[in-house]
Amino acid sequence: MHMKKTSTKRQKITEITRRAIIDRLFLDVSEPFYGKSDLISFLKRTWPLSQMPSHDPRFKDAEGDIWQHSINNDDWTEQELLWNRLKIGEIPDEQFARFLEARVHPLVCPDRERLEYLAQSFNEELKNDRFVMQKASEISGRPIYKVDPMDRLDGMGNAYEVVLSFAGEDRPYVDRVAAVLRNNDIELFYDNYEEVALWGKNLTEHLHKVYSSSARYCVMFISQFYAEKVWPTHERRSAFEKAISSKEEYILPARFDDTEIPGLHKHISYIDLRKKTPEQFAGMIIQKLGRTMIEVDEEILESEIADEDIPF
């Protein structure tokens, strides 16, 4: 019962609004609700299907049973898939926002006029709960939309999918990770990509907001330098704040060495970066998000890491 109350409290985008938006998508017979994408790829932009349990004992995860019943056998209607299997009426606001943002992504909706029409259509319903879908950036000359509260006083919490926390000495490795993530259309906070956005801001306040409230995951690149530096210390304290308050999986540790980090529980599983190339590690982050890597050649991912690739 406690879990149910917590979930209800988090939902500012009401079930009424959600049903109205989904009905608009279903009533549009010109294309399926997942646009020009295939069904599984589209759903993985919002749900980590490979990490969700299967409801069919023949399959190991949700991706398998959804493929079986929505594609292979086609014995689930689209309404049953979204409302009964994926519980779209019960997911947190930030996850529902990702669903809407995915629907108007240029890979899913390449036609500019239709993209703008869908965003306007969503806004006609979102405004009733004081949310708005608006242009946040561009990719290949096409708009990328984000859903935000109109007043932005208490935010939804997921401006980014991933935020990267690291020491400057480890930047050569992190830079390659960030490049793969960006090329795979992952919304990430990496300081080199935020130079203009950070210009003139109070960095103490802004970085606290970024690491304590704005992401789905925080990837910590742990090293001797990470433990010693002032800004990484500020970032991880902010990240710990969110991890404690949300009581959900948030911090993803990755180690260059065995340096102990105050506040990081020793039993939290980590990735050993001494055994991973930046491209391999980026692939793991993408997989953690429930997505599929599309930009890096498999030969790179399978290659052995060389000593000179380790930046220390």
LOFIKOL-159794 format. One line per 3 residues: number of its first residue (from 1); for each residue x, y, z of C-alpha. Coordinates in pm, whole numbers. Last residue first. Layout:
N
NUM> X Y Z ~ ...;
***
This chain:
312
312> 4681 656 -1600 ~ 4471 691 -1912 ~ 4434 320 -2006;
309> 4449 293 -2384 ~ 4828 248 -2375 ~ 4785 -84 -2202;
306> 4567 -216 -2482 ~ 4202 -313 -2442 ~ 4107 -620 -2637;
303> 3876 -573 -2933 ~ 3519 -697 -2921 ~ 3354 -355 -2911;
300> 3579 -224 -3186 ~ 3508 -522 -3410 ~ 3135 -471 -3345;
297> 3147 -129 -3512 ~ 3001 150 -3301 ~ 2697 353 -3410;
294> 2381 156 -3339 ~ 2401 48 -2977 ~ 2067 -90 -2858;
291> 1871 68 -2573 ~ 1751 -56 -2238 ~ 1931 221 -2053;
288> 2167 -38 -1907 ~ 2241 -150 -2265 ~ 2348 204 -2354;
285> 2570 215 -2047 ~ 2722 -123 -2141 ~ 2792 -1 -2494;
282> 2970 303 -2352 ~ 3192 62 -2159 ~ 3283 -130 -2472;
279> 3360 192 -2657 ~ 3576 324 -2373 ~ 3770 -2 -2381;
276> 3703 -233 -2090 ~ 3927 -442 -1863 ~ 4099 -160 -1674;
273> 3754 0 -1660 ~ 3644 -246 -1392 ~ 3266 -206 -1373;
270> 3103 -175 -1030 ~ 2863 -362 -803 ~ 2769 -182 -482;
267> 2905 -388 -191 ~ 3163 -131 -81 ~ 2897 134 -24;
264> 3009 468 -166 ~ 3002 733 106 ~ 3375 799 106;
261> 3536 665 -214 ~ 3806 401 -180 ~ 4065 395 -458;
258> 4087 56 -629 ~ 4176 176 -978 ~ 4015 295 -1304;
255> 3679 206 -1158 ~ 3319 238 -1278 ~ 3034 311 -1038;
252> 2672 337 -1161 ~ 2479 558 -918 ~ 2100 568 -963;
249> 1926 248 -851 ~ 1635 368 -640 ~ 1602 480 -279;
246> 1498 823 -414 ~ 1630 1022 -118 ~ 1951 824 -71;
243> 2047 804 -438 ~ 1955 1170 -489 ~ 2181 1290 -208;
240> 2455 1050 -315 ~ 2457 1222 -655 ~ 2497 1565 -492;
237> 2786 1432 -283 ~ 2927 1278 -603 ~ 2924 1609 -789;
234> 3080 1812 -507 ~ 3360 1558 -467 ~ 3413 1557 -845;
231> 3447 1937 -825 ~ 3703 1942 -542 ~ 3949 1677 -664;
228> 4107 1408 -447 ~ 3877 1106 -482 ~ 3842 1148 -857;
225> 4221 1178 -892 ~ 4277 841 -727 ~ 4017 695 -960;
222> 3643 641 -991 ~ 3451 724 -1307 ~ 3103 770 -1158;
219> 2812 720 -1398 ~ 2498 896 -1272 ~ 2173 743 -1395;
216> 1820 867 -1475 ~ 1924 1228 -1457 ~ 1829 1580 -1341;
213> 1787 1567 -965 ~ 2103 1550 -755 ~ 2373 1554 -1023;
210> 2234 1832 -1244 ~ 2087 2033 -956 ~ 2415 2027 -763;
207> 2596 2116 -1083 ~ 2380 2428 -1120 ~ 2417 2548 -762;
204> 2795 2513 -741 ~ 2839 2621 -1101 ~ 2665 2957 -1059;
201> 2590 3006 -1426 ~ 2758 3254 -1660 ~ 2846 3003 -1931;
198> 2725 2657 -1831 ~ 2486 2624 -2128 ~ 2755 2748 -2368;
195> 3014 2496 -2249 ~ 2768 2208 -2213 ~ 2914 1948 -2451;
192> 3257 1961 -2285 ~ 3086 1928 -1947 ~ 2921 1595 -2021;
189> 2554 1570 -1930 ~ 2385 1306 -2141 ~ 2080 1250 -2361;
186> 2176 936 -2552 ~ 2147 973 -2929 ~ 2384 689 -3016;
183> 2644 934 -3143 ~ 2615 1114 -2810 ~ 2683 797 -2615;
180> 2977 704 -2836 ~ 3131 1050 -2797 ~ 3077 1047 -2419;
177> 3270 721 -2384 ~ 3555 861 -2593 ~ 3570 1174 -2378;
174> 3563 964 -2062 ~ 3888 788 -2158 ~ 4080 1105 -2243;
171> 3909 1287 -1950 ~ 4064 1078 -1672 ~ 4294 1356 -1548;
168> 3995 1590 -1543 ~ 3826 1387 -1273 ~ 3492 1221 -1339;
165> 3114 1244 -1305 ~ 2907 1168 -1616 ~ 2532 1234 -1619;
162> 2301 991 -1797 ~ 1943 1001 -1927 ~ 1932 1377 -1898;
159> 1660 1630 -1815 ~ 1516 1359 -1593 ~ 1401 1497 -1260;
156> 1047 1607 -1321 ~ 1109 1965 -1222 ~ 1021 2129 -889;
153> 986 2492 -981 ~ 995 2445 -1359 ~ 671 2653 -1382;
150> 555 2491 -1704 ~ 676 2146 -1603 ~ 898 1994 -1873;
147> 862 1758 -2169 ~ 1153 1763 -2414 ~ 1156 1791 -2793;
144> 1446 1738 -3032 ~ 1412 1947 -3346 ~ 1557 1850 -3686;
141> 1862 2010 -3848 ~ 2073 1695 -3816 ~ 1995 1687 -3444;
138> 1846 1987 -3268 ~ 1791 2101 -2912 ~ 1526 2158 -2644;
135> 1210 2220 -2846 ~ 905 2221 -2625 ~ 657 1979 -2472;
132> 469 2149 -2190 ~ 341 2051 -1849 ~ 87 2232 -1636;
129> -145 1934 -1586 ~ -406 2073 -1826 ~ -121 2193 -2049;
126> -30 1830 -2121 ~ -350 1771 -2320 ~ -320 2041 -2586;
123> 56 2000 -2560 ~ 39 1644 -2696 ~ -141 1767 -3008;
120> 109 2049 -3059 ~ 399 1803 -3034 ~ 220 1566 -3273;
117> 161 1840 -3530 ~ 522 1957 -3507 ~ 647 1606 -3580;
114> 394 1571 -3860 ~ 525 1882 -4027 ~ 888 1778 -3981;
111> 848 1425 -4124 ~ 1115 1204 -3968 ~ 892 1072 -3686;
108> 1059 778 -3516 ~ 1417 870 -3605 ~ 1326 1238 -3575;
105> 1210 1190 -3213 ~ 844 1281 -3169 ~ 733 945 -3032;
102> 1048 914 -2821 ~ 968 1241 -2646 ~ 620 1113 -2564;
99> 754 788 -2416 ~ 1030 977 -2234 ~ 762 1196 -2074;
96> 583 883 -1953 ~ 911 780 -1791 ~ 957 1120 -1628;
93> 600 1115 -1499 ~ 644 781 -1325 ~ 473 469 -1469;
90> 115 389 -1364 ~ -95 468 -1670 ~ 166 320 -1901;
87> 129 -15 -1728 ~ 356 -198 -1975 ~ 150 -517 -2001;
84> -200 -392 -1923 ~ -214 -35 -2053 ~ 47 -30 -2329;
81> 25 -386 -2460 ~ -348 -422 -2402 ~ -413 -102 -2597;
78> -188 -221 -2880 ~ -391 -540 -2899 ~ -226 -858 -2781;
75> -272 -1170 -2993 ~ -31 -1061 -3267 ~ 125 -1408 -3277;
72> 474 -1299 -3390 ~ 447 -925 -3336 ~ 250 -834 -3022;
69> 237 -1168 -2840 ~ 576 -1316 -2922 ~ 770 -990 -2949;
66> 619 -870 -2621 ~ 711 -1203 -2459 ~ 1072 -1181 -2570;
63> 1132 -816 -2488 ~ 978 -870 -2147 ~ 1250 -1113 -2045;
60> 1358 -1479 -2037 ~ 1097 -1621 -2271 ~ 904 -1949 -2272;
57> 763 -1879 -1926 ~ 548 -1594 -2067 ~ 501 -1297 -1834;
54> 868 -1210 -1892 ~ 1060 -1012 -1634 ~ 1197 -664 -1712;
51> 1572 -614 -1763 ~ 1571 -676 -2140 ~ 1267 -451 -2173;
48> 1432 -145 -2016 ~ 1122 69 -2094 ~ 1115 411 -2263;
45> 1346 400 -2565 ~ 1312 23 -2554 ~ 948 63 -2664;
42> 1055 214 -2995 ~ 1311 -54 -3072 ~ 1055 -324 -2995;
39> 779 -176 -3213 ~ 981 -95 -3525 ~ 1032 273 -3588;
36> 838 478 -3843 ~ 572 576 -3589 ~ 539 380 -3264;
33> 167 460 -3229 ~ 106 298 -3567 ~ 59 509 -3883;
30> -214 700 -4072 ~ -485 557 -3846 ~ -460 835 -3586;
27> -722 726 -3334 ~ -461 523 -3147 ~ -226 819 -3103;
24> -506 1051 -2992 ~ -628 786 -2749 ~ -278 770 -2600;
21> -287 1144 -2536 ~ -634 1140 -2377 ~ -547 836 -2170;
18> -234 1005 -2035 ~ -420 1324 -1955 ~ -689 1141 -1757;
15> -425 921 -1593 ~ -270 1237 -1453 ~ 64 1394 -1540;
12> 154 1498 -1187 ~ 227 1138 -1099 ~ 483 1126 -819;
9> 219 1122 -546 ~ 42 828 -705 ~ 362 625 -707;
6> 425 693 -338 ~ 70 593 -247 ~ 105 264 -433;
3> 434 182 -267 ~ 283 237 77 ~ 0 0 0;
***
